[in-house]
């Protein structure tokens, strides 16, 4: 089982610095799709699954600080 298989819908995503990054909408392939409500824009943002450090107690902790993870978000062109 990969670490991404452990991620549940509505899990909180936290940066390595403890900053709230967003809320999981779904895992799609090797990316975490954040809910639209958890972002400042009216579309989904994605975070590369490679940034996931741990998944504990319904919380996804990233290996990057929150501000860095936000700048690394992968936003598809078709949304």
Biopython code that builds the backbone (N, CA, C, O; Angstrom):
import numpy as np
from Bio.PDB.StructureBuilder import StructureBuilder

atoms = [
    (1, "UNK", "N", (0.852, -1.182, 0.000)),
    (1, "UNK", "CA", (0.000, 0.000, 0.000)),
    (1, "UNK", "C", (0.897, 1.244, 0.000)),
    (1, "UNK", "O", (1.799, 1.380, 0.826)),
    (2, "UNK", "N", (0.626, 2.136, -0.940)),
    (2, "UNK", "CA", (1.416, 3.367, -0.993)),
    (2, "UNK", "C", (0.867, 4.372, 0.020)),
    (2, "UNK", "O", (-0.244, 4.223, 0.529)),
    (3, "UNK", "N", (1.655, 5.372, 0.292)),
    (3, "UNK", "CA", (1.232, 6.402, 1.248)),
    (3, "UNK", "C", (-0.003, 7.142, 0.733)),
    (3, "UNK", "O", (-0.836, 7.579, 1.527)),
    (4, "UNK", "N", (-0.129, 7.284, -0.583)),
    (4, "UNK", "CA", (-1.294, 7.974, -1.144)),
    (4, "UNK", "C", (-2.571, 7.174, -0.926)),
    (4, "UNK", "O", (-3.652, 7.757, -0.846)),
    (5, "UNK", "N", (-2.471, 5.850, -0.830)),
    (5, "UNK", "CA", (-3.645, 5.013, -0.569)),
    (5, "UNK", "C", (-4.211, 5.239, 0.827)),
    (5, "UNK", "O", (-5.362, 4.894, 1.092)),
    (6, "UNK", "N", (-3.423, 5.808, 1.711)),
    (6, "UNK", "CA", (-3.846, 6.060, 3.085)),
    (6, "UNK", "C", (-4.616, 7.382, 3.237)),
    (6, "UNK", "O", (-5.207, 7.639, 4.286)),
    (7, "UNK", "N", (-4.608, 8.216, 2.191)),
    (7, "UNK", "CA", (-5.224, 9.538, 2.260)),
    (7, "UNK", "C", (-6.722, 9.425, 2.020)),
    (7, "UNK", "O", (-7.161, 8.829, 1.037)),
    (8, "UNK", "N", (-7.490, 9.995, 2.914)),
    (8, "UNK", "CA", (-8.952, 9.961, 2.840)),
    (8, "UNK", "C", (-9.506, 11.325, 2.435)),
    (8, "UNK", "O", (-8.888, 12.362, 2.677)),
    (9, "UNK", "N", (-10.678, 11.300, 1.817)),
    (9, "UNK", "CA", (-11.384, 12.521, 1.458)),
    (9, "UNK", "C", (-11.629, 13.352, 2.715)),
    (9, "UNK", "O", (-11.953, 12.801, 3.767)),
    (10, "UNK", "N", (-11.481, 14.639, 2.620)),
    (10, "UNK", "CA", (-11.681, 15.630, 3.678)),
    (10, "UNK", "C", (-10.559, 15.646, 4.723)),
    (10, "UNK", "O", (-10.701, 16.279, 5.769)),
    (11, "UNK", "N", (-9.446, 14.955, 4.449)),
    (11, "UNK", "CA", (-8.296, 15.021, 5.354)),
    (11, "UNK", "C", (-7.678, 16.410, 5.252)),
    (11, "UNK", "O", (-7.673, 17.024, 4.185)),
    (12, "UNK", "N", (-7.166, 16.888, 6.359)),
    (12, "UNK", "CA", (-6.484, 18.180, 6.377)),
    (12, "UNK", "C", (-5.064, 17.980, 5.849)),
    (12, "UNK", "O", (-4.417, 16.978, 6.156)),
    (13, "UNK", "N", (-4.581, 18.941, 5.051)),
    (13, "UNK", "CA", (-3.218, 18.907, 4.528)),
    (13, "UNK", "C", (-2.430, 20.002, 5.230)),
    (13, "UNK", "O", (-2.809, 21.173, 5.198)),
    (14, "UNK", "N", (-1.319, 19.607, 5.870)),
    (14, "UNK", "CA", (-0.501, 20.506, 6.674)),
    (14, "UNK", "C", (0.925, 20.522, 6.119)),
    (14, "UNK", "O", (1.482, 19.473, 5.794)),
    (15, "UNK", "N", (1.502, 21.700, 6.016)),
    (15, "UNK", "CA", (2.888, 21.808, 5.597)),
    (15, "UNK", "C", (3.832, 21.368, 6.706)),
    (15, "UNK", "O", (3.407, 21.191, 7.848)),
    (16, "UNK", "N", (5.100, 21.192, 6.384)),
    (16, "UNK", "CA", (6.108, 20.783, 7.366)),
    (16, "UNK", "C", (6.230, 21.797, 8.494)),
    (16, "UNK", "O", (6.675, 21.457, 9.590)),
    (17, "UNK", "N", (5.836, 23.038, 8.232)),
    (17, "UNK", "CA", (5.895, 24.106, 9.229)),
    (17, "UNK", "C", (4.613, 24.201, 10.056)),
    (17, "UNK", "O", (4.483, 25.095, 10.892)),
    (18, "UNK", "N", (3.662, 23.282, 9.830)),
    (18, "UNK", "CA", (2.410, 23.279, 10.582)),
    (18, "UNK", "C", (1.320, 24.148, 9.996)),
    (18, "UNK", "O", (0.239, 24.241, 10.578)),
    (19, "UNK", "N", (1.564, 24.787, 8.864)),
    (19, "UNK", "CA", (0.592, 25.670, 8.233)),
    (19, "UNK", "C", (-0.432, 24.853, 7.439)),
    (19, "UNK", "O", (-0.068, 23.949, 6.687)),
    (20, "UNK", "N", (-1.722, 25.184, 7.617)),
    (20, "UNK", "CA", (-2.801, 24.528, 6.867)),
    (20, "UNK", "C", (-2.669, 24.888, 5.392)),
    (20, "UNK", "O", (-2.629, 26.064, 5.031)),
    (21, "UNK", "N", (-2.602, 23.858, 4.539)),
    (21, "UNK", "CA", (-2.470, 24.064, 3.104)),
    (21, "UNK", "C", (-3.815, 23.911, 2.404)),
    (21, "UNK", "O", (-4.098, 24.626, 1.443)),
    (22, "UNK", "N", (-4.653, 22.978, 2.880)),
    (22, "UNK", "CA", (-5.946, 22.757, 2.259)),
    (22, "UNK", "C", (-6.607, 21.507, 2.807)),
    (22, "UNK", "O", (-6.166, 20.929, 3.800)),
    (23, "UNK", "N", (-7.685, 21.103, 2.129)),
    (23, "UNK", "CA", (-8.457, 19.922, 2.496)),
    (23, "UNK", "C", (-8.553, 19.015, 1.280)),
    (23, "UNK", "O", (-8.816, 19.480, 0.171)),
    (24, "UNK", "N", (-8.342, 17.727, 1.488)),
    (24, "UNK", "CA", (-8.346, 16.765, 0.387)),
    (24, "UNK", "C", (-9.752, 16.605, -0.184)),
    (24, "UNK", "O", (-10.711, 16.368, 0.551)),
    (25, "UNK", "N", (-9.858, 16.736, -1.491)),
    (25, "UNK", "CA", (-11.081, 16.407, -2.205)),
    (25, "UNK", "C", (-10.977, 14.968, -2.700)),
    (25, "UNK", "O", (-11.926, 14.192, -2.587)),
    (26, "UNK", "N", (-9.799, 14.616, -3.257)),
    (26, "UNK", "CA", (-9.581, 13.269, -3.783)),
    (26, "UNK", "C", (-8.093, 13.089, -4.068)),
    (26, "UNK", "O", (-7.325, 14.050, -4.099)),
    (27, "UNK", "N", (-7.713, 11.841, -4.273)),
    (27, "UNK", "CA", (-6.380, 11.533, -4.781)),
    (27, "UNK", "C", (-6.578, 11.073, -6.210)),
    (27, "UNK", "O", (-7.350, 10.151, -6.471)),
    (28, "UNK", "N", (-5.889, 11.709, -7.124)),
    (28, "UNK", "CA", (-6.000, 11.380, -8.541)),
    (28, "UNK", "C", (-4.610, 11.049, -9.060)),
    (28, "UNK", "O", (-3.771, 11.932, -9.241)),
    (29, "UNK", "N", (-4.383, 9.782, -9.293)),
    (29, "UNK", "CA", (-3.064, 9.346, -9.741)),
    (29, "UNK", "C", (-2.040, 9.596, -8.658)),
    (29, "UNK", "O", (-2.157, 9.063, -7.555)),
    (30, "UNK", "N", (-1.039, 10.400, -8.961)),
    (30, "UNK", "CA", (0.013, 10.732, -8.008)),
    (30, "UNK", "C", (-0.150, 12.156, -7.470)),
    (30, "UNK", "O", (0.825, 12.789, -7.067)),
    (31, "UNK", "N", (-1.399, 12.655, -7.469)),
    (31, "UNK", "CA", (-1.642, 14.022, -7.003)),
    (31, "UNK", "C", (-2.777, 14.058, -5.995)),
    (31, "UNK", "O", (-3.691, 13.233, -6.028)),
    (32, "UNK", "N", (-2.699, 15.024, -5.108)),
    (32, "UNK", "CA", (-3.780, 15.283, -4.163)),
    (32, "UNK", "C", (-4.570, 16.467, -4.710)),
    (32, "UNK", "O", (-4.018, 17.540, -4.956)),
    (33, "UNK", "N", (-5.849, 16.256, -4.891)),
    (33, "UNK", "CA", (-6.739, 17.324, -5.355)),
    (33, "UNK", "C", (-7.334, 17.978, -4.116)),
    (33, "UNK", "O", (-7.947, 17.299, -3.292)),
    (34, "UNK", "N", (-7.161, 19.281, -3.975)),
    (34, "UNK", "CA", (-7.710, 20.017, -2.846)),
    (34, "UNK", "C", (-9.109, 20.517, -3.179)),
    (34, "UNK", "O", (-9.419, 20.783, -4.340)),
    (35, "UNK", "N", (-9.954, 20.643, -2.154)),
    (35, "UNK", "CA", (-11.294, 21.177, -2.373)),
    (35, "UNK", "C", (-11.208, 22.626, -2.826)),
    (35, "UNK", "O", (-10.265, 23.338, -2.481)),
    (36, "UNK", "N", (-12.183, 23.054, -3.592)),
    (36, "UNK", "CA", (-12.230, 24.451, -4.029)),
    (36, "UNK", "C", (-12.356, 25.385, -2.838)),
    (36, "UNK", "O", (-11.788, 26.477, -2.845)),
    (37, "UNK", "N", (-13.097, 24.970, -1.811)),
    (37, "UNK", "CA", (-13.313, 25.817, -0.642)),
    (37, "UNK", "C", (-12.028, 26.045, 0.150)),
    (37, "UNK", "O", (-11.931, 27.024, 0.890)),
    (38, "UNK", "N", (-11.046, 25.165, 0.007)),
    (38, "UNK", "CA", (-9.827, 25.308, 0.792)),
    (38, "UNK", "C", (-8.781, 26.157, 0.089)),
    (38, "UNK", "O", (-7.682, 26.346, 0.612)),
    (39, "UNK", "N", (-9.111, 26.670, -1.091)),
    (39, "UNK", "CA", (-8.161, 27.506, -1.819)),
    (39, "UNK", "C", (-8.729, 28.914, -1.958)),
    (39, "UNK", "O", (-9.905, 29.153, -1.683)),
    (40, "UNK", "N", (-7.892, 29.824, -2.381)),
    (40, "UNK", "CA", (-8.334, 31.211, -2.536)),
    (40, "UNK", "C", (-8.901, 31.470, -3.919)),
    (40, "UNK", "O", (-9.302, 32.592, -4.228)),
    (41, "UNK", "N", (-8.935, 30.445, -4.750)),
    (41, "UNK", "CA", (-9.448, 30.598, -6.114)),
    (41, "UNK", "C", (-10.688, 29.730, -6.279)),
    (41, "UNK", "O", (-10.975, 28.883, -5.433)),
    (42, "UNK", "N", (-11.408, 29.937, -7.346)),
    (42, "UNK", "CA", (-12.634, 29.182, -7.582)),
    (42, "UNK", "C", (-12.375, 27.959, -8.472)),
    (42, "UNK", "O", (-13.158, 27.664, -9.374)),
    (43, "UNK", "N", (-11.293, 27.270, -8.215)),
    (43, "UNK", "CA", (-10.997, 26.035, -8.929)),
    (43, "UNK", "C", (-10.121, 25.161, -8.040)),
    (43, "UNK", "O", (-9.572, 25.621, -7.039)),
    (44, "UNK", "N", (-10.000, 23.891, -8.424)),
    (44, "UNK", "CA", (-9.206, 22.955, -7.635)),
    (44, "UNK", "C", (-7.715, 23.212, -7.820)),
    (44, "UNK", "O", (-7.268, 23.647, -8.882)),
    (45, "UNK", "N", (-6.969, 22.937, -6.777)),
    (45, "UNK", "CA", (-5.514, 22.932, -6.851)),
    (45, "UNK", "C", (-5.053, 21.515, -6.586)),
    (45, "UNK", "O", (-5.764, 20.726, -5.963)),
    (46, "UNK", "N", (-3.875, 21.198, -7.054)),
    (46, "UNK", "CA", (-3.313, 19.870, -6.893)),
    (46, "UNK", "C", (-1.938, 19.978, -6.252)),
    (46, "UNK", "O", (-1.197, 20.930, -6.498)),
    (47, "UNK", "N", (-1.607, 18.993, -5.428)),
    (47, "UNK", "CA", (-0.279, 18.919, -4.828)),
    (47, "UNK", "C", (0.324, 17.581, -5.223)),
    (47, "UNK", "O", (-0.343, 16.549, -5.138)),
    (48, "UNK", "N", (1.554, 17.587, -5.645)),
    (48, "UNK", "CA", (2.236, 16.361, -6.043)),
    (48, "UNK", "C", (2.335, 15.405, -4.864)),
    (48, "UNK", "O", (2.708, 15.804, -3.761)),
    (49, "UNK", "N", (2.001, 14.153, -5.097)),
    (49, "UNK", "CA", (2.048, 13.139, -4.052)),
    (49, "UNK", "C", (3.429, 12.922, -3.475)),
    (49, "UNK", "O", (3.563, 12.413, -2.362)),
    (50, "UNK", "N", (4.454, 13.299, -4.211)),
    (50, "UNK", "CA", (5.826, 13.163, -3.732)),
    (50, "UNK", "C", (6.137, 14.070, -2.552)),
    (50, "UNK", "O", (7.143, 13.874, -1.870)),
    (51, "UNK", "N", (5.287, 15.061, -2.302)),
    (51, "UNK", "CA", (5.489, 15.965, -1.170)),
    (51, "UNK", "C", (4.925, 15.420, 0.139)),
    (51, "UNK", "O", (5.138, 16.015, 1.195)),
    (52, "UNK", "N", (4.206, 14.295, 0.085)),
    (52, "UNK", "CA", (3.604, 13.727, 1.298)),
    (52, "UNK", "C", (4.688, 13.054, 2.135)),
    (52, "UNK", "O", (5.383, 12.154, 1.664)),
    (53, "UNK", "N", (4.820, 13.503, 3.381)),
    (53, "UNK", "CA", (5.781, 12.900, 4.308)),
    (53, "UNK", "C", (5.123, 11.788, 5.113)),
    (53, "UNK", "O", (5.661, 10.685, 5.206)),
    (54, "UNK", "N", (3.954, 12.075, 5.699)),
    (54, "UNK", "CA", (3.228, 11.088, 6.498)),
    (54, "UNK", "C", (1.730, 11.325, 6.395)),
    (54, "UNK", "O", (1.272, 12.401, 6.010)),
    (55, "UNK", "N", (0.985, 10.289, 6.750)),
    (55, "UNK", "CA", (-0.463, 10.388, 6.900)),
    (55, "UNK", "C", (-0.767, 9.794, 8.268)),
    (55, "UNK", "O", (-0.583, 8.597, 8.490)),
    (56, "UNK", "N", (-1.237, 10.647, 9.191)),
    (56, "UNK", "CA", (-1.498, 10.206, 10.561)),
    (56, "UNK", "C", (-2.802, 10.816, 11.056)),
    (56, "UNK", "O", (-3.043, 12.012, 10.892)),
    (57, "UNK", "N", (-3.637, 9.984, 11.662)),
    (57, "UNK", "CA", (-4.871, 10.454, 12.302)),
    (57, "UNK", "C", (-5.700, 11.363, 11.395)),
    (57, "UNK", "O", (-6.230, 12.376, 11.852)),
    (58, "UNK", "N", (-5.814, 11.012, 10.124)),
    (58, "UNK", "CA", (-6.627, 11.794, 9.202)),
    (58, "UNK", "C", (-5.996, 13.092, 8.744)),
    (58, "UNK", "O", (-6.677, 13.946, 8.178)),
    (59, "UNK", "N", (-4.707, 13.253, 8.982)),
    (59, "UNK", "CA", (-3.988, 14.461, 8.579)),
    (59, "UNK", "C", (-2.841, 14.090, 7.649)),
    (59, "UNK", "O", (-2.078, 13.164, 7.923)),
    (60, "UNK", "N", (-2.730, 14.823, 6.548)),
    (60, "UNK", "CA", (-1.642, 14.638, 5.597)),
    (60, "UNK", "C", (-0.575, 15.677, 5.910)),
    (60, "UNK", "O", (-0.839, 16.879, 5.866)),
    (61, "UNK", "N", (0.613, 15.219, 6.223)),
    (61, "UNK", "CA", (1.720, 16.131, 6.501)),
    (61, "UNK", "C", (2.696, 16.100, 5.329)),
    (61, "UNK", "O", (3.110, 15.039, 4.862)),
    (62, "UNK", "N", (3.047, 17.294, 4.875)),
    (62, "UNK", "CA", (3.937, 17.419, 3.725)),
    (62, "UNK", "C", (5.388, 17.565, 4.154)),
    (62, "UNK", "O", (5.677, 17.932, 5.293)),
    (63, "UNK", "N", (6.292, 17.276, 3.238)),
    (63, "UNK", "CA", (7.719, 17.448, 3.501)),
    (63, "UNK", "C", (8.173, 18.874, 3.207)),
    (63, "UNK", "O", (9.301, 19.244, 3.533)),
    (64, "UNK", "N", (7.311, 19.671, 2.598)),
    (64, "UNK", "CA", (7.612, 21.073, 2.279)),
    (64, "UNK", "C", (6.792, 21.988, 3.173)),
    (64, "UNK", "O", (5.690, 21.627, 3.586)),
    (65, "UNK", "N", (7.317, 23.169, 3.474)),
    (65, "UNK", "CA", (6.558, 24.160, 4.227)),
    (65, "UNK", "C", (5.320, 24.571, 3.442)),
    (65, "UNK", "O", (5.291, 24.478, 2.215)),
    (66, "UNK", "N", (4.302, 25.024, 4.161)),
    (66, "UNK", "CA", (3.032, 25.383, 3.543)),
    (66, "UNK", "C", (3.156, 26.370, 2.410)),
    (66, "UNK", "O", (2.531, 26.191, 1.365)),
    (67, "UNK", "N", (3.962, 27.427, 2.595)),
    (67, "UNK", "CA", (4.084, 28.439, 1.540)),
    (67, "UNK", "C", (4.776, 27.888, 0.302)),
    (67, "UNK", "O", (4.467, 28.301, -0.816)),
    (68, "UNK", "N", (5.707, 26.960, 0.490)),
    (68, "UNK", "CA", (6.395, 26.347, -0.642)),
    (68, "UNK", "C", (5.462, 25.372, -1.353)),
    (68, "UNK", "O", (5.422, 25.342, -2.583)),
    (69, "UNK", "N", (4.718, 24.581, -0.599)),
    (69, "UNK", "CA", (3.784, 23.618, -1.195)),
    (69, "UNK", "C", (2.750, 24.330, -2.048)),
    (69, "UNK", "O", (2.366, 23.830, -3.105)),
    (70, "UNK", "N", (2.297, 25.492, -1.600)),
    (70, "UNK", "CA", (1.307, 26.257, -2.363)),
    (70, "UNK", "C", (1.899, 26.709, -3.690)),
    (70, "UNK", "O", (1.204, 26.688, -4.705)),
    (71, "UNK", "N", (3.151, 27.113, -3.708)),
    (71, "UNK", "CA", (3.769, 27.563, -4.962)),
    (71, "UNK", "C", (4.073, 26.383, -5.870)),
    (71, "UNK", "O", (4.245, 26.567, -7.075)),
    (72, "UNK", "N", (4.143, 25.165, -5.316)),
    (72, "UNK", "CA", (4.417, 23.979, -6.118)),
    (72, "UNK", "C", (3.143, 23.284, -6.579)),
    (72, "UNK", "O", (3.207, 22.254, -7.250)),
    (73, "UNK", "N", (1.980, 23.842, -6.221)),
    (73, "UNK", "CA", (0.719, 23.225, -6.610)),
    (73, "UNK", "C", (0.635, 23.118, -8.117)),
    (73, "UNK", "O", (0.974, 24.053, -8.843)),
    (74, "UNK", "N", (0.186, 21.981, -8.570)),
    (74, "UNK", "CA", (0.034, 21.733, -9.995)),
    (74, "UNK", "C", (-1.420, 21.944, -10.359)),
    (74, "UNK", "O", (-2.289, 21.188, -9.925)),
    (75, "UNK", "N", (-1.682, 22.942, -11.133)),
    (75, "UNK", "CA", (-3.043, 23.301, -11.507)),
    (75, "UNK", "C", (-3.248, 22.976, -12.991)),
    (75, "UNK", "O", (-2.634, 23.618, -13.843)),
    (76, "UNK", "N", (-4.094, 21.995, -13.318)),
    (76, "UNK", "CA", (-4.257, 21.627, -14.727)),
    (76, "UNK", "C", (-4.885, 22.762, -15.532)),
    (76, "UNK", "O", (-5.664, 23.559, -15.009)),
    (77, "UNK", "N", (-4.531, 22.817, -16.806)),
    (77, "UNK", "CA", (-5.020, 23.876, -17.681)),
    (77, "UNK", "C", (-6.492, 23.745, -18.025)),
    (77, "UNK", "O", (-7.129, 24.733, -18.388)),
    (78, "UNK", "N", (-7.049, 22.535, -17.916)),
    (78, "UNK", "CA", (-8.417, 22.336, -18.371)),
    (78, "UNK", "C", (-9.470, 22.636, -17.315)),
    (78, "UNK", "O", (-10.651, 22.405, -17.575)),
    (79, "UNK", "N", (-9.105, 23.139, -16.134)),
    (79, "UNK", "CA", (-10.113, 23.486, -15.129)),
    (79, "UNK", "C", (-10.244, 24.968, -14.986)),
    (79, "UNK", "O", (-11.048, 25.442, -14.183)),
]
sb = StructureBuilder()
sb.init_structure("model")
sb.init_model(0)
sb.init_chain("A")
sb.init_seg("    ")
for serial, (resi, resn, name, xyz) in enumerate(atoms, 1):
    if name == "N":
        sb.init_residue(resn, " ", resi, " ")
    sb.init_atom(name, np.array(xyz, "f"), 0.0, 1.0, " ", f" {name:<3s}", serial, name[0])
structure = sb.get_structure()
